[in-house]
Amino acid sequence: MISAITASTSGLLAATQRYTTAAEGIATIGTSLPGATQVDLSATAVQLLQDKASIGMNTAILKSTFESERRVLDILA
């Protein structure tokens, strides 16, 4: 069970970091200086959707793991 917690927590952290980077990229549109790096909106939108799904999936795995551990502890107690 510990490995499931570690994996889902790591997945949440990675997806959150990617989501933040993509959101910051979108936020810079219109505020960039001339010659600044352009943001590919379609790729960024896809990245945001993928990261949102990843966050939801990892959250569900984490919640399920905690519920399973609680049930095991209830049986043992």
Helices and strands as residue ranges (DSSP letters): H 2-27, H 41-76
